[in-house]
Amino acid sequence: MDTPAKTPKDVSAGDARLRASVGPHISSGESVEHIMWTVSAALLPAAALSVYYFGVHSLLVMAVSIGSAVAFEALAQRMAGQKVAVSDGSGFLTGLLLAMNLPAGVPLYLPVVGSAVAIIITKQLFGGLGFNIFNPALIGRAFLLASWPRYMTTWPVPHDSLSLASVDATTAATPLAILKEEGYARLLEHFASRYDMYTQMILGHRGGALGEVSAIALLFGAAYLLYKGYITWHIPVSFIFTVGALTWIFGGDPVLAVFSGGLILGAFFMATDYVTAPMLKKGQVAFGVGCGALTVLIRLKGGYPEGVCYAILLMNCFTPLLDRAFRPSKFGAAGAKVKV
């Protein structure tokens, strides 16, 4: 006896394989949980160095930011009647990325507020993981910078030993801030030589956000993500190359432009976000070039010395357009017509 055909109602209720969901529809052997936790692990070398350079208070900033993000995600999912899925690591990664965008000495209520904006407003109100338009951690950072600019632009001076103090009381401007306010010659006076400046930019002995302290540690984690195939070169390379090239064209120091500020963190760990970046390779290159051009524009002509955060958020707006502009042709549409 034949089985009766399912009605549309039966299908939608009983066969989850036939339900439509938000794109991209890409099959992979990797789970969301594994990818999220791997990206978090790739940030651990830079996070550990930030604790070494800035003391235990930086560890508290990260712990509060991560704990708040996970708690807000669980609360929002429960209030929406959804399954609490904080074990997927998404909230943990958002909290860690937010912390990496904060100065070491911020009051601990700032990462709590930033996590609430990142998780509840930017992510969950848009539908949760996979539906948010903007990078949640960067929206959280932008909100905190607009609300508490003094705390968000006060940079403790790093030291060379693990301190049990809350944070080093000595503060200094970041290299980008000195460059913007006083010029390149004045910036060089802060270092023994240009080689010394480059070395400190790469190793991390300078003021800045927690995720800016060591380019080499970030590159180590990024290399692992590239090796595993969790990110591709298209966005970070086009992003970094554009910043370096445009800085050189306009008479700046391309090495300083690449290794100062949050460019390495933003290019490899934030601009490559699966949800808010274009899907296709050509779109990703265009996205990276746009991020790089906006970063240089803000650095050179804007009132703020750093532009990575706002550049990525602005390009997030163009992600749907880039996906549409570079979408592949329909099967058979580009071929020659077949004569019958």
C-alpha positions in Angstrom: 0.0 0.0 0.0 1.4 3.4 -1.0 2.1 6.0 1.7 0.0 9.1 1.3 1.8 12.1 0.0 2.6 14.7 2.6 0.8 18.0 2.4 2.8 21.3 2.8 1.7 21.4 6.4 3.0 17.9 7.0 6.3 18.7 5.4 6.9 21.9 7.3 6.1 20.2 10.6 7.7 16.8 10.1 10.6 16.9 7.7 13.3 19.3 8.9 15.4 18.5 5.8 12.9 20.3 3.6 12.8 23.5 5.6 14.3 26.6 4.1 16.8 28.6 6.2 18.9 31.6 5.8 21.9 31.4 3.5 24.7 30.6 2.9 23.8 27.0 2.2 27.3 25.5 2.3 28.0 22.0 3.4 31.0 21.5 5.6 32.3 18.8 7.9 33.1 21.4 10.6 30.5 22.4 13.2 29.7 26.0 14.2 30.9 25.0 17.7 34.3 23.8 16.6 34.9 26.8 14.4 34.0 29.3 17.1 36.1 27.7 19.8 39.0 27.3 17.4 38.9 31.1 16.6 38.8 31.8 20.3 41.8 29.6 20.8 43.7 31.4 18.0 43.3 34.6 20.0 44.8 33.2 23.1 48.5 34.0 22.4 47.6 37.7 21.9 45.3 37.6 25.0 48.1 36.0 27.1 50.6 38.7 26.0 48.1 41.5 26.9 48.0 40.1 30.4 51.8 40.0 30.5 52.1 43.5 29.3 49.2 45.2 31.1 48.7 43.1 34.3 45.9 41.2 35.9 43.3 43.9 35.3 43.4 43.1 31.6 42.5 39.5 32.5 39.6 40.8 34.5 38.4 42.9 31.6 38.4 39.8 29.4 36.7 37.6 32.0 34.0 40.2 32.6 33.4 40.8 28.9 33.2 37.1 28.1 31.0 36.3 31.1 28.7 39.1 30.4 28.3 38.2 26.7 27.6 34.5 27.5 25.1 35.5 30.2 23.3 38.0 28.0 23.1 35.5 25.2 21.5 32.9 27.5 19.1 35.4 28.9 18.0 36.7 25.5 17.6 33.2 24.1 15.5 32.2 27.2 13.3 35.3 27.0 12.7 34.6 23.3 11.7 31.0 24.0 14.7 29.6 22.2 17.0 26.8 23.1 19.9 28.2 25.2 22.9 27.5 23.0 25.8 29.2 24.7 27.9 26.1 24.3 28.4 26.9 20.6 31.0 29.4 21.6 29.5 32.3 19.7 28.9 34.4 22.7 32.3 33.6 24.2 34.0 34.7 21.0 32.0 38.0 20.9 32.9 38.8 24.4 36.6 38.0 23.8 36.7 40.1 20.6 35.0 43.0 22.5 37.6 42.8 25.2 40.4 42.8 22.7 39.1 46.1 21.4 39.2 47.8 24.9 42.0 49.5 26.7 43.5 47.6 29.6 42.4 50.2 32.3 38.7 50.6 31.6 36.3 50.3 34.5 34.7 46.8 34.6 31.2 48.0 33.9 32.2 49.1 30.4 32.6 45.5 29.1 29.3 44.7 30.7 27.5 47.5 28.8 29.4 46.7 25.6 28.5 43.0 25.8 24.8 43.9 26.3 24.8 46.1 23.2 26.8 43.5 21.2 24.6 40.5 22.1 21.1 41.8 22.8 20.8 44.7 20.4 23.2 43.8 17.6 22.8 40.0 17.5 19.7 38.7 19.2 17.2 41.4 18.2 18.1 40.7 14.6 17.3 37.0 15.0 20.4 35.5 16.6 23.5 33.9 15.1 23.5 34.1 11.3 21.1 37.0 11.1 23.0 40.0 12.4 24.0 42.7 9.9 26.9 44.2 11.8 29.8 42.7 13.7 28.5 42.6 17.3 31.8 43.2 19.0 32.6 46.2 16.9 29.1 47.7 17.5 29.8 47.2 21.2 33.1 49.0 20.9 31.7 51.9 18.9 28.9 52.4 21.4 31.4 52.5 24.3 33.6 54.9 22.4 30.7 57.3 21.8 29.5 57.0 25.4 32.8 57.0 27.4 35.4 58.5 25.1 37.7 59.4 28.0 38.0 55.8 29.2 38.1 54.4 25.7 41.1 56.6 24.7 43.2 56.3 27.9 46.0 53.9 27.1 48.1 52.4 30.0 51.8 52.0 29.2 52.8 48.3 29.0 55.5 46.8 31.2 57.7 43.8 30.9 56.5 41.7 33.9 53.3 40.3 35.2 51.8 42.9 37.6 49.3 42.1 40.3 48.3 45.8 40.3 45.0 46.7 38.8 46.7 48.5 36.0 49.8 50.6 35.4 48.9 54.2 36.4 51.2 55.6 33.7 49.4 56.4 30.4 50.6 57.5 27.0 49.2 58.2 23.5 49.2 55.5 20.9 51.6 55.7 18.0 48.7 56.6 15.7 47.5 59.4 18.0 51.0 60.9 18.2 51.3 60.6 14.4 48.0 62.4 13.9 48.5 65.1 16.4 52.3 65.8 16.3 53.6 64.3 13.0 55.9 61.5 12.0 59.1 63.2 13.1 57.8 63.7 16.6 56.7 60.0 16.6 60.2 58.9 15.8 61.6 60.8 18.8 59.8 58.4 21.1 61.9 55.5 19.8 65.7 54.9 19.6 65.4 54.4 15.8 63.0 53.5 13.1 64.0 49.9 13.4 63.2 50.1 17.1 59.8 51.6 16.3 59.0 48.8 13.9 60.1 46.1 16.4 57.9 47.5 19.1 55.0 47.7 16.7 55.4 44.0 15.9 56.2 42.7 19.4 53.7 44.9 21.2 55.5 47.1 23.7 53.3 50.1 23.1 50.0 51.6 24.2 46.8 50.4 22.7 43.8 48.1 23.0 44.4 44.6 24.4 44.2 43.2 20.9 46.8 45.6 19.5 49.7 44.7 21.8 51.4 42.1 19.6 51.0 41.8 15.8 53.2 38.7 15.8 50.9 36.9 18.3 47.9 37.8 16.2 49.6 36.6 13.0 50.5 33.3 14.7 46.8 32.7 15.4 45.7 33.9 12.0 48.2 31.6 10.3 46.5 28.6 12.1 43.1 29.7 10.9 44.3 30.0 7.4 45.9 26.6 7.6 42.6 25.1 8.9 40.7 26.9 6.1 38.4 28.7 8.6 39.3 32.0 6.9 40.8 32.7 3.5 43.4 35.3 2.4 41.0 37.4 0.3 39.7 39.8 2.9 42.8 40.2 5.2 45.4 40.5 2.4 43.3 42.9 0.3 42.5 44.9 3.5 46.2 45.1 4.7 47.6 45.7 1.2 45.2 48.6 0.5 46.1 50.3 3.8 49.8 49.9 3.1 49.6 51.0 -0.5 47.4 54.0 0.0 49.4 55.2 3.0 52.6 55.0 0.8 50.9 56.8 -2.0 49.9 59.7 0.3 53.4 60.0 1.7 53.0 57.9 4.9 55.0 55.0 6.4 53.3 51.8 5.2 55.0 49.6 7.7 53.8 51.7 10.6 50.3 51.9 9.1 50.1 48.1 8.9 51.4 47.2 12.3 50.0 50.0 14.4 46.4 50.3 15.6 44.0 47.4 15.3 44.6 46.6 11.6 45.9 43.0 12.1 43.2 42.2 14.6 40.5 43.7 12.4 41.7 42.2 9.2 42.1 38.6 10.3 39.6 38.2 13.1 36.7 40.7 12.6 36.4 41.5 8.9 36.4 37.8 8.1 33.3 37.2 10.2 31.2 34.6 8.3 27.9 36.4 8.9 28.8 40.0 8.1 31.3 39.5 5.2 30.6 38.6 1.6 30.4 34.9 0.6 32.1 34.9 -2.7 35.9 35.5 -3.3 35.6 38.5 -5.6 33.1 40.1 -3.2 35.6 39.4 -0.3 38.4 41.2 -2.2 36.2 44.2 -2.9 35.1 44.1 0.8 38.8 44.1 1.9 39.7 46.9 -0.5 36.8 49.0 0.8 37.8 48.4 4.4 41.4 49.4 3.7 40.4 52.6 1.8 38.0 53.7 4.5 40.6 53.0 7.2 43.1 55.2 5.5 40.5 57.9 4.8 39.6 58.1 8.5 43.2 58.0 9.7 44.3 60.8 7.4 41.2 63.0 7.2 39.0 62.1 10.1 39.0 63.4 13.6 39.9 60.0 15.1 43.4 58.5 14.7 42.2 54.9 14.1 39.6 53.8 11.5 39.5 50.0 11.4 36.4 49.6 13.5 34.3 52.1 11.6 35.6 50.9 8.2 34.5 47.3 8.9 31.1 48.4 10.1 30.5 50.7 7.1 31.5 47.9 4.7 29.1 45.5 6.6 26.4 47.7 5.1 27.6 46.8 1.6 27.9 43.0 2.1 24.4 42.2 0.6 25.2 44.4 -2.4 28.6 42.7 -2.9 27.0 39.3 -2.7 24.5 40.3 -5.3 27.1 42.0 -7.6 29.4 39.1 -7.6 26.9 36.2 -7.5 27.7 33.4 -10.0 25.6 33.0 -13.2 22.8 30.5 -13.3 23.8 27.1 -14.6 23.9 27.3 -18.4 23.2 31.0 -18.6 26.7 32.0 -19.7 27.1 29.2 -22.3 26.3 29.4 -26.0 22.7 28.7 -27.1 22.1 25.2 -28.2 20.5 24.8 -31.6 17.7 22.3 -31.7 
